[in-house]
Amino acid sequence: MKRFIFISGLMLFSFFFGAGNLIFPPMLGYTAQHHMWIAMAGFAITGILLPYITVIIVAHMNGGVESVGNKVHPIFGTIFAICIYLSIGALYGIPRAANVAYEIGTQHILPVHNQVTLIIFSIIFFLVVYLISLYPNHIIDNLGKYLTPALIIIIAVLCVLTIINPDSQIGNPTGEYADTPVVSGILEGYFTMDLVAALAFAVVIVQGFKMKGITDQKQLVSSVAKAGLISALLLVVIYFALAYVGATTGKPGFTDGTQILTYNSVRVFGTFGNLIFGVIVILACLTTCIGLVNACAAFAVKKIPKLTYKWFVLIFSVLGFLVSTLGLELILNIAVPLLTFIYPTSIVLVLVSFVSIFIKIDFKYAYIIPTISTLIISVMQIVNDFNLVPFIARIYQWLPLADIELAWLIPFIVLFIIGGIIDYFKQPQPQHS
C-alpha cells in the first residue's frame, strides 16, 4: 500500500502541474528577485496548501464534489458540481491544456503554426488522452510510473543545471513584489485556481484507493492525505526551484515565464533547449488533461448511468478537441466569467468544510450565509469586469479588496462567524441533571 500511495502522490502531482503551474513561478522569481523566498511562501499558501486541504476535504466527505455543495442545499450541490466540471472540463480546462501544449510546447519545434497544424496536433494529443483515460484502473500506473517521473526528471535536470550555472546574481525586486511580496505571492497562487481542479482530481485519487479495496473511512482519508502530501512536497520543491531559475535570469525584457524557461533551456542545453522545453510543456499539459477527462467522465457516468464511462471519455475527448481548435483567446473569453463565478465560492465551501472537521458544531448557516454572499459578490465582479450595469459595478468597487479581486473575503469571514454563532445556539444543548 505504501508503494500505491507513493505512485498516487506522483499522479496527483502530474494532475496539478499543468503549463500554467510551470510558467507562474519563474515569472514570480524574475520579478520578486531577493524577495522571492517570502513571495513564494505566499504563493505556496494559495497554490499548494489550499488545494491540498481540498483533497483532504473531498476524501473526508467521501462523496465527491457534490457532497461539498450539498452542505448548502442538495440542488445547489448538483449545480455547483456541474459548474465545477464544466469549468475544468469541456469549456476550459481540457481544451486549454491542449491549446497551451500546442501554443507553447510546439512554438519552437514546428516550422509553421496555423489552423491546420493546430488541428493535426490536437488530434494526436486527444488520441493519446483518450487511450490512456479509457482504463481508469491503469491511470495511476500509467501516470505515476511513467509520465510523471519523466516530467519530473526533465524539469529537475533543467533546474539543477540552471542553478549550478546561473545566468546572473539575484537582484532587486520590481513591481508589486518590491512593496508587498507576500500578498502578491498569495494572489499569484490564488490565480492558479488549482483549488477548483483539486475538487475533481481528489475524486480520482479517492476512487483509486477504493479500487484497491480500502473501505474504512479513516484509512481512506489517511491514505489520500499521504498521497496529497507527496504531491504537495513535490510542488514545493519544483515551484521554488523554478522561481530560483527566474530570479537568477539576468536578461531584461521578459514578460512571462515561458520566455524565461525557453531562454534558460537554450542556455543550458544548447540547440536542443527548445525541444526539451517543448517536451516539458506537452507532458505537463498531457498529464493534466488525462486527469481532467477521467474526473469529468467519472462524474458524468454517475449522473447519466445509461452511458458507460468509456463513452464519456470519448465525448469529453471529442469536445476537448473541438473547443481546442477555437484558439486560446476564445477559450479564455468563454471560461473567465464561469471561473470568476465559481472559484471564490469553491474556496468558501472548502474553508468552511475544513473548519467543520475540528469544530464539533453541525454547520448549516455557516455554510449558507457566506456562500450566498460570495455568489452575489462574484456576480457583481462579473458585472464590473464586463461593464454591464454601472450602478452595480460602482457598488462592487466600493467593497474592500475589490481592486485585487478579493471583495468576497472580508464578508465571508464576518458572515461565517455570524453563521457559526447561529448554528451554535440552534444546536441541541446538553441537558444538565
N, C-alpha and C positions, 0 to 999 in steps of 0.2 A: 504493500500500500504506500510506503514511503516513496518508492520509485514512481508510482502513479501520481502522487501529489506533486512531485518534482516536475514531471512531464506536463501535468495540468497547469502548473505555475508558468512554465515556458509558453504553453499555448495561450494562456490569458495575457501574458506579456505581448505576444505577437498580435493578439486582437487589438490591444490598446495602441501599439506602436505603429501607427499609420504615418503617412507622409507629413501630415501637419505636425505630429509629435517629433518628427525628425528635424524639421526646419525651425520650430519655435525656439528651442534652447540656444542654437548658435547665434541667432539674432539678438537674443537677450544678452548673452555674453559679450557680443560685439558692441552693444550699446551701453551695458552696465559697467564693463571693464572691472576696476578693482572693487566695485560694489556687487560683482557677480555673485559671490557666495551668499550674501543676505537676500539678494533679489531671487536667486534660485531657491532659497529656503521658503520664500513666499510662494513661488511657483509650485513647489512641492506640496504645499497645503491644499491648493485647489486642483492641481493637475495630477496628484498621486494619492494623497490622503483621502480626499472626498470620494474618488472612485473606489478606493479600497474599502472604505466604510460601506459604500453602496453594495459591493459584492457580499459583504457580511450580512447586511440587512436582508437582501434577497434570499440568502441561504437560511437566515433565521426565520423568515416568514414562510419559507418553503411553499410559495405559491406563485412565483414569477412576478412580473411587473404589475399585473393586475392587483395582486394582494396588497401592494403599497397604496395604490389609488383607492382600493376598497375601504380603506380606513375613513375616507371622506364620505363615500356612498358607492354602492355596487355599480350603478350606472356610470358614475364618474370614473370608477376604476377601469371599466371597459373602454370608455372614450379615451382616457389617459393612456392606456396601453396601446390602443390603435394609433394615437398621435405619436407615441414614442417609436413604434415600429415603422411608421410612415417616415418620420424624420430621420431615423438612422438607416432606413431601408431603401425602398424603391425611389423615393423622391429626393434623397440626398446622399446618405452615407455610401450606399453601394455604387451608384454612378460616379459620385465624386472620387471614390478611391480609384476607380478605373481611369477616370479622366486625368487625375493627378499623376497616376502612373505613366500615362501617355505624355502629358504636357511636360513633366519634369524628368521622368525616367528615361524617355527616349529623345529628349531635347538635343543632346549632343551625339546621339547614336544614329538616328535615321537621317539620311541626306535631305529628305523633304518632309514637310509637315503640312498636310492638307486633310480634307474631309475623307478622302479615300484611305489614307494611311491610318487615320483615327478609327475608321470602321474595321479595317483589317486587324489592327491591334486589339480593338475591343472584342472582336470575335474570338481571337486566340485567348485573350485574358479571361473572358467569361466561360470559355470552354474548359479551361483549367479549373476555374472556380466551381463550375457545375460538377465536374468529375470528382473533385475532392469532397465537395459538400454532399454528394449523393449518399455517402456512407457515414452517418454520424458516429457510429461506433468506432470508426477508424480515424476520425478527425484529430483526436488528441494525439494518436500515434503519428499521423502524417505531419502535423504541425509541430508537436512537441519534440519529436525525434529528429526531424529532417529540416523543414523550412526554417523554424525559429533558430536552431543552432547556427545554420548557415548565415542568417541575418545578423545574429549577434557577433559571429566571428568576423564578418566583413566590417561591421561598424567598429568593433574593438580594434582591429588592425589599423583602420583609418585614424581612430582617436589616439592610439598609442604612438603611432609614427608621427602624428602632428604634435603631440605633447613632447615627445623626445626631441623633435626638430621644429620648435615653434617659429611662426612667421615673424613675430616681434614680441616685445615685452608688453605686459598688461599696462594700460594707460589710465586716463581719467574718464569717468562716466559722462555720458551726454544725455540730453533729453530728460524725460521724466525720471530716469534712473539716477540722475545726479541729485535730486532732491528727495524723492520718495521711492527708494529702491524696493523696499518690502511690499508696499502697496501695489507698485507697478508689477512686481513679480506675481503677486496674488491675482491681479487682474489678467495677466498673461495666461496663467494656469486656468483661470475661470473660462477664458475664451477658447480653450481647447475643447470644452463641452464634453469631456470624457465621462462625466457622471451619467449623462444620458445613455452613452454607449454601455456603461457598466451595468445599467439596469437590464440590458438584454444579454450581454456577454455572461453575466453571472448565472443566468438561467442555463446556458450551455454547460458551464462548469458543474453546476448542481446536478444536471441531468447525467453528466459523465460519471459522477460518483455514485448516483443511484444505479446506473447500469453495472457498476462494479459490485453492487449488492449491499451498499450502505443504506440501511433503513432507519437506524437510530438517529434521532434529530440532533442530539448533542455531538455525536461523532461526525455527522454530516456538516454541521456548522464549523466544527473544529478543522475538518479536512479542507473545506473550502477556504477558511481563514488562512490556513497554512499555505495553500496554493496561491492565494491572493497576496500573501506576504512575500513569497518568492518573486512574483510578478512586480510588486511594488519596489522591492530592493533592486531588481534589475533596472527598473525605470529610473530609480535614484542615481545609480552608478552611471548609466548611459546618458541621462539628461545632463548631469553635472559635467561629464566628460565632453559632451557636445558643446555645452556652454563655455567650457575652458578653451575649446578649439576656436570658438567665436571671439573670446576675449583676447586670444593671442594672435588674431589675424590683424595685421597692421595696414593692409592695403585699404585706403579710404574709398568711400562711394558705394559700398554695398547697401542694398535696400531690403534684402530678405535673406533668410537662412539658406535657401537654395544656392544662391550665388556664392555664399561663404563656403559651403561644403564642396561645391564644384571646384572652386579655386584651390582649396586645400587638397582635394583628391588629385587634381592635376599636379600640384606642387610636390606631393609625396609619392605618387605612383607614376608620374610622368605621362606619357601618351595614353596609357591605359586608364588614367584617372577618371575621364568622363564615362568610360564603360563601367568602371567599378561603382561610381556614384549612381549611374542609371540602374544597375542591378540592385543596389541597396533600396532605392525608391520603389522599384517594381515589386521586390519581395515584401517590403513593408506594406504596400497597398494590397498586394495579393492576400496576405495572411489576414489583414483586417477585413477584406471583402468576403473571404470564406466564412469568417466568424459571423458577419452580418447576415449573409444568406442563410446560414444554419439557424441563427436565432430567429429570423423572420419566418422561415419555413416551419420551425417547431411551434411558434405561436399560432401561425395561420391554421395548422392542422388541428389544433385544439378547438379553434372557432368554427372551422368548416371540416369536420371529420369525414365528409363524403369523399374528399380528395386526399390522396396519400401524401406523405412527406416528400417523396421523390417528385411528385407533380408540382408541389410548391417550390421546390428547389429549382425546377425548370422555369416556373413562372417568374420567380424573382431574378433568376439569371437573365432571362429574356428581357424583362422590364429594365433591369440594370443596364443591359446592352443598349436598349432603345433610348433611354434617357441620357446615357453617357455620350451618345452621338450628338446631343444638342449643344455640347460645349460647356466648359466650366462656368462661364459667366452667367449663362441662363439657369444652370442648376442652382447656383448661389441665389439668384433672384427669386427662384421658387421656394427655396428652403429657408431663407433668413427669417421671414415672418413666422413660420411654423416653429423654428428653433427659439426665436425670441419669446414666443408664447409658452412653450413647454419647458424650457430649461430652468428658469427660476422656480417654477412650480415643482420640478423634479428635485431640486436642491432642498426646498422647504420640506417636502414629504420625506426625503431621506434623513434630514437632520432631526425632524420630529420623531421618526421611527427609531433612530439611533438613541435618542434621549429616553424613549419609552422602554428600552431594554433595561435601563439602570434605575429608572424611577417607577416604582410599582403603583402607578395610577392608570386606570382604564381611560386613556386619552380618547376623547371624542371631539370636543370643541377645540382642543389644542391642535387637532388636525384641520377641522372645518374652517374656523375663522381665519387663520393665517393663509390657508390655501386660497380661499375666496379673495382675500385681499391681494394676494400675489397675482392671481389670474387677472383681476381688474387692472392692476398696475402694469402688467405685461401687455394687455390690450392698449392701455394708454401709451405705452412705449412704442408700439407698432403704429398707432395713430400719429405720434410725434415724428417717428422716423420717416413716415411716408407723407407727412404734411397733409393729413386728411381732414381733420377738424381743428382749426386753430385754437378754439377755446379749450378743448381737452388737452391739446399739446402744451398750452401755457400752464395749465394746472399741473401737468406732469413735470414740466421744467422747474416748478416751484418746490417739488419734493426733494428732500435731502438725498444726495449722492446720485441724482438723476444724470449729472454730467458725466459720470463714469458707468452708467447703465446698471447701477445697483440701487435704484429707487425703492425696490421691494424690500431691501434688507432691514432697515430700521422698523418699518411697520410690521414685518414678520416677527422680529424679536419681541416687540411690545405686545402684539396680539397673541403670540404663542404663550407668553407669561399670563396674559389675561385668560386665555382659553384653558391653560393648565390650572389656574385658580378655580375657575368654574367647575372643571372636572373633579377637582379635589373635594369641593363642597357638595357635589352632586352624588359622589360615590357613597355607598352604604357605610355608615360609621360603625366601628366595633361597639358592641353592647357591653356596658360595664355592670357587673353584678353588685 
